[in-house]
Amino acid sequence: MEIYLARQPVFDRNLNAVAYELLFRSGNVGTAIIDDPTRATMQVMVNAFSEIGLEKITNGKPALVNITHDILVRGDLPKGLQKLLIPEVLEDVVVDGNVIREVKNLVALGYKVALDDFVYSDSWRPLLGYAHYIKLDVMALGVMGVREQLARLQACGNVQGKLLAEKVETHEEFELYKTLGFDYFQGYFLSKPHVMVGQSVPASHHVLTTLLGEVSKDDYDVDRVAHIIAQDPRLSYKLMRVVNSASFGLSRTVKSIEDTVVLLGGNELKRWAAMLALATVDSKPHELLVSAIVRAKMCELVATRLKRQHPSRYFTAGLFSMLDALLDRPLDEVLSQMPLAADLELALLTGSGDVGEVLYSVKAYDEGRFDEVPSLGLESTDMWEVYLQALEWSDVARHSMLSA
């Protein structure tokens, strides 16, 4: 399947390209119709980082990407892309306490933040001390409007951000805005957006089910797992990107699937390979996978508190308990193609056995059927603590997968 995005270079005063803005495109067209800005931004991120590859798009230069209010307040921006990504806070963002905190957090992590289509108002003032770039739409403002905005910014006193003039249409405008103190420039006079086309490689259902079955075994074979992963280029790429992400903090770069499998070790490999395999199912809402991850982590944490052996098996049970919804096929049909251990299959299909009773308890709690949650020797406060820990862990996992 073909995927698209557009890039438009940003130039310095000497007309050297220093960055590229990435823009949503639904096809090989000059402009985009965007119904859901948050979804459009996430699609740009996926296409750039996981599909086409940022190195092909920006030649090692940073990418500016529009960031919506929802992405900011939910903290959905990946936290390991400081050298590659410049978040552009959109002009229609409501600057509230959550937005201010997230911008501060991003800057503390090393991100350079831009304010897009900036027009001064008192509500934006708290962000001015954190912005590295302030973009003014010189076409919309006109020369007088630009002068007014510059005067208001100067009056603030705490502005450190470099000025970027966008929608510069003529050489005369370029020279004028240089004179007015702008540092960077973007617009049709310099370069129109260029649409880039890539191919999205869909995940193979055969590869998914084979991999999920293999990693569920206690005695899985490293070479066998590496061979299965290598059959799906997209899955291979994502797994290696996750392992090389900032979340793992490795001192070296992992360059092969075999190294990845060995480095992760048994439990982590099962966890990440299974989550990433399911993350490649494009037709499903992202939140469905997140729900499966939360349930999986809850099962593992409950098993740990109960001092059960092999807590990773409980994680697998929780994750696989939503396979029917994720793969659009009956659970018994999916499991029939996966060589699962008998106790795991029994737990998933009947809810019986040691694994099954934990899975049943977690599913009941997750679905709000609190009166049906068996105690298993745990207090209600224990389940609440487990739930909160699972949410926190799933957030880290989600960010790592998103940045892959």
Phi, psi and omega per residue, in radians:
M1 nan 2.323 3.119
E2 -1.356 2.468 3.063
I3 -2.206 2.751 -2.998
Y4 -2.402 2.663 2.825
L5 -2.773 2.814 3.113
A6 -1.988 2.628 3.062
R7 -2.226 2.505 3.065
Q8 -2.326 2.176 -3.082
P9 -1.247 2.670 2.999
V10 -1.949 2.274 -3.064
F11 -1.944 2.645 3.013
D12 -1.545 -3.005 -3.064
R13 -1.167 -0.358 3.110
N14 -1.706 0.224 3.118
L15 1.105 0.594 2.957
N16 -1.646 2.312 3.087
A17 -1.235 2.168 -3.071
V18 -2.015 -0.255 -3.134
A19 -2.890 2.997 3.077
Y20 -2.337 2.364 2.975
E21 -1.549 2.310 3.117
L22 -1.738 2.315 -3.016
L23 -2.192 2.488 3.136
F24 -1.193 2.397 2.980
R25 -2.463 2.385 3.097
S26 -1.641 -0.127 3.135
G27 -2.909 -3.059 -3.133
N28 -1.421 1.211 -3.053
V29 -2.263 2.814 -3.076
G30 -1.311 -0.547 -3.128
T31 -2.252 2.913 -3.096
A32 -2.133 2.500 2.972
I33 -1.789 2.033 -3.036
I34 -1.989 1.981 3.099
D35 -1.492 -0.617 -3.086
D36 -2.270 1.719 -3.081
P37 -1.025 -0.662 3.139
T38 -1.126 -0.786 3.117
R39 -1.110 -0.671 3.123
A40 -1.090 -0.758 3.126
T41 -1.086 -0.798 -3.127
M42 -1.108 -0.620 3.109
Q43 -1.168 -0.693 3.069
V44 -1.035 -0.769 -3.121
M45 -1.095 -0.810 -3.132
V46 -1.093 -0.831 -3.111
N47 -1.076 -0.704 -3.072
A48 -1.300 -0.799 -2.983
F49 -1.603 -0.566 -3.034
S50 -1.870 -0.365 -3.033
E51 -1.919 -1.256 -3.095
I52 -1.232 -0.725 -3.112
G53 1.738 2.118 -3.035
L54 -1.102 -0.558 -3.110
E55 -1.089 -0.518 3.109
K56 -1.353 -0.414 -3.023
I57 -1.575 -0.749 -2.983
T58 -2.029 -0.004 3.130
N59 0.927 0.702 3.087
G60 1.516 -0.069 3.125
K61 -1.543 2.718 -3.111
P62 -1.196 2.735 -3.124
A63 -1.975 2.275 3.025
L64 -1.601 2.278 -3.119
V65 -2.331 2.328 3.115
N66 -1.094 2.329 -3.132
I67 -2.138 2.211 -3.075
T68 -1.563 2.979 3.098
H69 -1.036 -0.788 -3.107
D70 -1.066 -0.735 3.140
I71 -1.097 -0.707 -3.130
L72 -1.172 -0.881 -3.028
V73 -1.227 -0.450 3.099
R74 -1.512 -0.139 -3.103
G75 1.154 0.586 -3.031
D76 -1.440 -0.124 -3.130
L77 -1.265 2.272 3.112
P78 -0.982 2.496 -3.021
K79 -1.711 0.124 -3.098
G80 -2.054 0.376 -3.033
L81 -2.030 0.535 -3.022
Q82 -1.019 -0.628 -3.087
K83 -1.436 -0.212 -3.017
L84 -1.940 -0.438 -2.928
L85 -2.172 2.315 2.999
I86 -1.991 1.843 3.128
P87 -1.203 2.319 3.057
E88 -1.822 1.943 3.111
V89 -1.313 2.051 -3.042
L90 -1.181 2.692 -3.059
E91 -1.155 -0.385 -3.120
D92 -1.645 0.133 3.068
V93 -1.164 2.343 3.046
V94 -1.463 1.974 -3.055
V95 -1.396 1.641 3.101
D96 -1.967 -3.056 -3.105
G97 -1.038 -0.675 -3.133
N98 -1.147 -0.718 3.125
V99 -1.131 -0.782 -3.136
I100 -1.066 -0.759 3.137
R101 -1.088 -0.740 -3.105
E102 -1.213 -0.664 3.083
V103 -1.104 -0.760 3.075
K104 -1.037 -0.749 -3.134
N105 -1.082 -0.789 -3.139
L106 -1.095 -0.751 3.127
V107 -1.129 -0.705 3.110
A108 -1.098 -0.544 3.116
L109 -1.376 -0.144 3.109
G110 1.888 0.083 3.097
Y111 -1.307 2.552 2.937
K112 -1.763 2.142 -3.014
V113 -1.862 2.438 3.082
A114 -1.974 2.571 3.005
L115 -1.810 2.062 -2.998
D116 -1.562 2.480 3.089
D117 0.801 0.876 -2.992
F118 -1.197 2.294 2.953
V119 -2.330 2.131 -2.994
Y120 -1.089 2.383 2.886
S121 -2.641 2.773 -3.084
D122 -1.037 -0.526 -3.105
S123 -1.135 -0.465 -3.117
W124 -1.490 -0.193 -3.035
R125 -1.004 -0.688 -3.141
P126 -1.045 -0.393 -3.103
L127 -1.558 -0.264 -3.034
L128 -1.124 -0.538 3.131
G129 -1.314 -0.180 -3.109
Y130 -1.926 -0.263 -3.069
A131 -1.327 2.293 3.054
H132 -1.532 -0.440 -3.138
Y133 -2.394 2.435 3.066
I134 -2.153 2.013 -3.067
K135 -1.699 2.255 3.076
L136 -2.016 2.262 3.071
D137 -1.403 1.646 -3.013
V138 -1.227 -0.426 3.087
M139 -1.203 -0.805 -3.117
A140 -1.219 -0.650 -3.058
L141 -1.399 -0.594 -3.004
G142 1.308 2.910 -3.054
V143 -1.072 -0.781 -3.137
M144 -1.112 -0.723 3.115
G145 -1.116 -0.678 3.098
V146 -1.097 -0.796 3.133
R147 -1.050 -0.687 -3.139
E148 -1.124 -0.769 3.136
Q149 -1.115 -0.702 3.119
L150 -1.112 -0.695 3.118
A151 -1.127 -0.703 -3.123
R152 -1.211 -0.667 3.086
L153 -1.132 -0.725 3.132
Q154 -1.105 -0.611 -3.127
A155 -1.212 -0.383 -3.124
C156 -1.198 -0.626 3.051
G157 1.488 -0.476 -3.064
N158 -1.874 0.342 -3.060
V159 -1.499 2.101 3.121
Q160 -1.912 -0.215 -3.016
G161 -1.188 2.529 3.042
K162 -1.308 2.560 -3.103
L163 -1.570 2.319 3.122
L164 -2.151 2.093 3.101
A165 -1.613 2.075 3.092
E166 -1.938 2.702 -3.044
K167 1.162 0.768 2.993
V168 -1.394 2.093 -2.962
E169 -1.850 -0.315 -3.078
T170 -2.422 2.845 3.075
H171 -1.096 -0.657 3.134
E172 -1.081 -0.735 3.108
E173 -1.126 -0.722 3.115
F174 -1.005 -0.828 -3.131
E175 -1.159 -0.684 -3.139
L176 -1.087 -0.842 -3.060
Y177 -1.288 -0.425 2.942
K178 -1.070 -0.789 -3.130
T179 -1.089 -0.596 -3.117
L180 -1.383 -0.033 3.011
G181 1.817 0.158 3.112
F182 -1.233 2.522 -3.105
D183 -1.717 -0.552 -3.062
Y184 -2.349 2.768 -2.983
F185 -2.516 2.546 -3.098
Q186 -2.622 2.377 3.116
G187 2.815 3.011 -3.060
Y188 -1.117 -0.535 3.100
F189 -1.034 -0.652 -3.088
L190 -1.520 -0.852 3.133
S191 -2.991 2.281 3.052
K192 -1.352 2.743 3.051
P193 -1.033 2.406 -3.138
H194 -1.930 2.167 -3.126
V195 -1.395 2.271 3.094
M196 -1.954 2.472 -3.060
V197 -2.079 2.372 3.072
G198 -2.383 3.108 3.133
Q199 -2.021 2.209 3.018
S200 -1.561 2.140 -3.120
V201 -1.632 1.891 -3.086
P202 -1.197 2.573 3.121
A203 -1.222 2.428 3.118
S204 -1.424 2.248 3.108
H205 -1.086 -0.601 3.118
H206 -1.125 -0.792 3.119
V207 -1.095 -0.743 -3.132
L208 -1.025 -0.924 -3.067
T209 -1.171 -0.647 3.116
T210 -1.135 -0.788 -3.139
L211 -1.122 -0.821 -3.114
L212 -1.065 -0.662 3.110
G213 -1.184 -0.713 -3.101
E214 -1.169 -0.790 -3.075
V215 -1.298 -0.186 3.097
S216 -1.381 -0.203 -3.123
K217 -1.395 2.577 3.057
D218 -1.251 -0.536 -3.050
D219 -1.967 0.718 -3.101
Y220 -1.102 2.685 -3.114
D221 -1.699 2.180 -3.082
V222 -1.010 -0.820 -3.111
D223 -1.108 -0.657 3.139
R224 -1.132 -0.796 3.129
V225 -1.092 -0.783 3.136
A226 -1.058 -0.692 3.131
H227 -1.140 -0.723 3.137
I228 -1.125 -0.824 -3.128
I229 -1.047 -0.701 -3.087
A230 -1.143 -0.300 3.112
Q231 -1.241 -0.344 -3.137
D232 -2.052 1.763 -3.070
P233 -0.982 -0.635 -3.109
R234 -1.177 -0.742 3.126
L235 -1.143 -0.719 3.104
S236 -1.025 -0.838 -3.108
Y237 -1.066 -0.806 -3.097
K238 -1.124 -0.733 -3.109
L239 -1.127 -0.749 3.136
M240 -1.192 -0.627 3.119
R241 -1.159 -0.669 3.106
V242 -1.101 -0.821 -3.105
V243 -1.116 -0.590 -3.137
N244 -1.526 0.033 -3.103
S245 -1.317 2.942 -3.112
A246 -1.081 -0.430 -3.082
S247 -1.060 -0.509 -3.079
F248 -1.587 -0.375 3.072
G249 1.013 0.679 -3.109
L250 -1.334 2.646 3.124
S251 -1.516 -0.130 3.110
R252 -2.446 2.832 3.136
T253 -1.590 2.272 3.094
V254 -1.476 2.221 -2.983
K255 -2.034 0.018 3.135
S256 -2.445 2.709 3.089
I257 -1.109 -0.690 -3.137
E258 -1.060 -0.796 3.098
D259 -1.076 -0.676 -3.136
T260 -1.075 -0.817 -3.120
V261 -1.092 -0.776 -3.129
V262 -1.177 -0.751 -3.074
L263 -1.126 -0.728 -3.104
L264 -1.138 -0.646 -3.062
G265 1.402 2.944 -2.987
G266 -0.969 -1.028 -3.024
N267 -1.153 -0.766 -3.119
E268 -1.190 -0.625 3.108
L269 -1.093 -0.810 3.123
K270 -0.995 -0.783 -3.077
R271 -1.106 -0.945 -3.021
W272 -1.315 -0.688 3.140
A273 -1.093 -0.732 3.140
A274 -1.165 -0.782 -3.133
M275 -1.133 -0.740 -3.118
L276 -1.235 -0.609 3.075
A277 -1.033 -0.794 -3.141
L278 -1.254 -0.484 3.134
A279 -1.203 -0.300 3.134
T280 -1.488 0.011 3.067
V281 -1.433 1.668 -2.939
D282 -1.232 -0.409 -2.997
S283 -1.387 -0.064 -3.040
K284 -1.851 2.558 3.102
P285 -1.061 2.502 -3.129
H286 -1.028 -0.625 -3.077
E287 -1.141 -0.432 3.119
L288 -1.156 -0.744 3.087
L289 -1.148 -0.710 3.118
V290 -1.036 -0.735 3.112
S291 -1.063 -0.711 3.119
A292 -1.132 -0.669 3.141
I293 -1.170 -0.735 3.105
V294 -1.068 -0.800 3.139
R295 -1.077 -0.726 -3.138
A296 -1.085 -0.817 -3.116
K297 -1.151 -0.642 3.080
M298 -1.054 -0.776 3.132
C299 -1.044 -0.763 3.141
E300 -1.109 -0.761 -3.111
L301 -1.171 -0.688 3.094
V302 -1.113 -0.775 3.127
A303 -1.057 -0.669 3.127
T304 -1.149 -0.753 3.138
R305 -1.149 -0.542 3.125
L306 -1.485 -0.008 -3.141
K307 1.056 0.656 3.064
R308 -1.369 2.641 3.080
Q309 -1.322 2.628 3.069
H310 0.946 1.085 3.129
P311 -1.018 -0.429 -3.138
S312 -1.126 -0.466 3.083
R313 -1.152 -0.600 3.131
Y314 -1.233 -0.655 3.050
F315 -1.017 -0.825 -3.141
T316 -1.047 -0.726 3.134
A317 -1.073 -0.775 3.125
G318 -1.099 -0.741 -3.137
L319 -1.160 -0.768 -3.092
F320 -1.293 -0.255 -3.104
S321 -1.167 -0.229 3.114
M322 -1.976 0.324 3.134
L323 -1.081 -0.614 -3.108
D324 -1.091 -0.746 3.134
A325 -1.240 -0.642 -3.090
L326 -1.293 -0.578 -3.073
L327 -1.855 0.005 3.115
D328 1.005 0.715 3.106
R329 -2.530 2.625 3.114
P330 -0.992 2.489 -3.061
L331 -1.055 -0.719 -3.120
D332 -1.124 -0.579 3.110
E333 -1.194 -0.743 3.117
V334 -1.107 -0.814 -3.081
L335 -1.173 -0.458 3.135
S336 -1.137 -0.361 -3.139
Q337 -1.715 0.099 -3.097
M338 -2.134 2.162 -3.108
P339 -1.340 1.251 -3.114
L340 -1.404 2.693 2.990
A341 -1.097 2.611 -3.018
A342 -1.041 -0.740 -3.087
D343 -1.193 -0.550 3.120
L344 -1.252 -0.753 3.109
E345 -1.118 -0.712 3.125
L346 -1.098 -0.732 -3.139
A347 -1.085 -0.727 -3.084
L348 -1.261 -0.658 -3.047
L349 -1.553 -0.526 -3.043
T350 -2.171 -0.236 -3.104
G351 1.257 0.363 -3.102
S352 -1.859 2.970 -3.116
G353 1.466 3.047 -3.114
D354 -1.039 -0.787 3.132
V355 -1.186 -0.696 -3.092
G356 -1.115 -0.686 -3.111
E357 -1.191 -0.621 3.069
V358 -1.193 -0.760 3.124
L359 -1.068 -0.755 3.126
Y360 -1.062 -0.768 -3.122
S361 -1.085 -0.785 -3.127
V362 -1.167 -0.728 3.131
K363 -1.074 -0.749 3.134
A364 -1.090 -0.767 3.135
Y365 -1.147 -0.775 -3.119
D366 -1.073 -0.587 -3.102
E367 -1.593 0.062 3.089
G368 1.391 0.247 3.103
R369 -1.605 1.141 -2.973
F370 -1.127 -0.535 -3.134
D371 -1.269 -0.204 3.141
E372 -1.767 0.030 -3.101
V373 -1.396 1.977 3.098
P374 -1.191 2.615 -3.033
S375 -1.215 -0.701 -3.074
L376 0.956 0.295 -3.101
G377 1.557 0.111 3.126
L378 -1.888 2.639 3.064
E379 -1.487 2.840 3.107
S380 -1.076 -0.568 3.112
T381 -1.162 -0.541 3.091
D382 -1.106 -0.771 -3.131
M383 -1.133 -0.647 3.112
W384 -1.131 -0.743 3.110
E385 -1.129 -0.703 3.098
V386 -1.078 -0.757 -3.132
Y387 -1.068 -0.794 -3.137
L388 -1.122 -0.724 3.109
Q389 -1.111 -0.683 3.139
A390 -1.152 -0.696 3.103
L391 -1.082 -0.771 -3.119
E392 -1.121 -0.777 -3.137
W393 -1.151 -0.703 -3.126
S394 -1.125 -0.537 3.120
D395 -1.153 -0.742 3.088
V396 -1.105 -0.780 -3.138
A397 -1.084 -0.733 -3.126
R398 -1.091 -0.758 3.134
H399 -1.114 -0.703 -3.139
S400 -1.122 -0.710 3.136
M401 -1.225 -0.615 -3.122
L402 -1.187 -0.612 -3.130
S403 -1.390 -0.139 -3.136
A404 -1.409 nan nan
